[in-house]
Amino acid sequence: MATAKRRSSARRGKRRAPPFATVALIVLVAGAAGWWAWGEQAAGYAAAGTAYGARVTCSCRYIGGRDLASCKQDFVPGMEPVMVSEDESTRSVTASVPLIASHTAQYREGFGCVLERVGS
């Protein structure tokens, strides 16, 4: 009577990691699916958040006289992705969510902080 050969027990417990290209493809497909499902909503939130962040931070800096780090504390919860930078020479603050949205507010005497037109 013939008996089946058993595989070596040393080989049973080892699994090879998937190749880098496979992992990269899975991440890319998941990212594209996520953007397709929620991209428009995320872009809208980013646009509103950057406009709000630029105007509030500009007012805090050039009307309130506070430093930039102190002004970022005024952001509402959920605005963590919004990054701010200032240009002291033009008295303006730019808020952005990288690759999605950006707005700039500039201090103008008599008007306060005014958002610049998008696309200008």
C-alpha positions in Angstrom: 0.0 0.0 0.0 1.3 3.4 -0.9 1.4 6.2 1.5 1.3 10.0 0.8 4.4 11.9 1.3 4.3 14.6 3.9 5.7 18.0 3.4 8.5 19.1 5.6 7.2 20.8 8.8 9.9 23.5 8.4 8.3 24.8 5.3 4.7 24.9 6.5 5.0 27.8 9.0 6.9 30.2 6.6 5.0 32.5 4.3 6.7 34.9 2.0 5.8 38.6 2.1 4.0 39.9 -1.0 6.2 41.7 -3.5 6.5 45.5 -3.1 4.7 46.0 -6.4 1.6 44.1 -5.1 1.4 46.1 -1.9 1.9 49.4 -3.8 -0.9 48.5 -6.3 -3.3 47.6 -3.4 -2.6 51.0 -1.7 -3.0 52.8 -5.0 -6.3 51.2 -5.8 -7.6 51.7 -2.2 -6.6 55.4 -2.4 -8.2 55.9 -5.8 -11.4 54.2 -4.6 -11.4 56.4 -1.5 -10.9 59.6 -3.5 -13.7 58.5 -5.9 -16.1 57.9 -3.0 -15.2 60.9 -0.8 -13.0 63.2 -2.9 -15.6 65.9 -3.8 -16.7 66.1 -0.1 -13.1 66.3 1.1 -12.3 69.0 -1.4 -15.3 71.0 -0.3 -14.3 70.7 3.4 -10.7 71.6 2.5 -11.8 74.7 0.6 -14.0 75.9 3.4 -11.4 75.1 6.1 -8.6 76.9 4.3 -10.7 80.0 3.7 -11.7 80.1 7.3 -8.2 79.3 8.5 -6.6 82.1 6.4 -9.1 84.8 7.5 -9.1 83.9 11.2 -5.3 83.5 11.4 -4.8 86.8 9.5 -7.1 88.6 11.9 -5.4 87.0 14.9 -1.9 88.0 13.6 -2.5 91.5 12.2 -5.5 92.8 14.2 -5.0 90.8 17.5 -1.2 91.0 17.4 -0.6 87.4 18.4 2.0 85.0 17.1 1.3 82.4 14.4 1.5 79.4 16.8 -1.0 81.0 19.2 -3.4 81.7 16.4 -3.5 78.1 15.3 -5.1 77.3 18.7 -8.2 79.2 17.5 -9.0 76.5 14.9 -12.1 74.3 15.6 -11.6 70.5 16.0 -11.2 68.8 12.6 -8.9 71.4 11.1 -5.7 69.6 11.9 -4.8 69.1 8.2 -4.9 72.8 7.5 -1.4 74.3 7.5 -0.8 78.1 7.8 2.1 80.3 6.7 2.5 84.0 6.7 4.2 86.6 4.5 5.0 89.6 6.8 6.0 91.8 3.9 2.5 91.7 2.4 0.8 91.2 5.7 -1.0 88.1 4.5 -1.6 84.5 5.7 -2.0 81.5 3.5 -3.8 78.4 4.7 -3.6 75.2 2.7 -4.4 71.5 2.7 -1.6 70.2 0.4 -2.7 69.1 -3.1 -6.4 69.9 -2.4 -7.0 73.6 -1.5 -5.4 76.9 -0.6 -6.6 80.4 0.4 -4.8 83.6 1.2 -6.1 86.5 3.4 -4.4 89.9 3.4 -4.7 92.6 6.0 -5.9 95.9 4.4 -6.2 99.1 6.5 -9.8 100.0 7.0 -11.1 96.7 5.8 -9.4 94.2 8.1 -8.4 90.8 6.7 -9.8 90.1 3.2 -9.7 86.8 1.3 -8.1 87.1 -2.1 -10.0 85.8 -5.0 -9.5 82.2 -5.9 -7.5 81.8 -9.0 -5.9 85.3 -8.9 
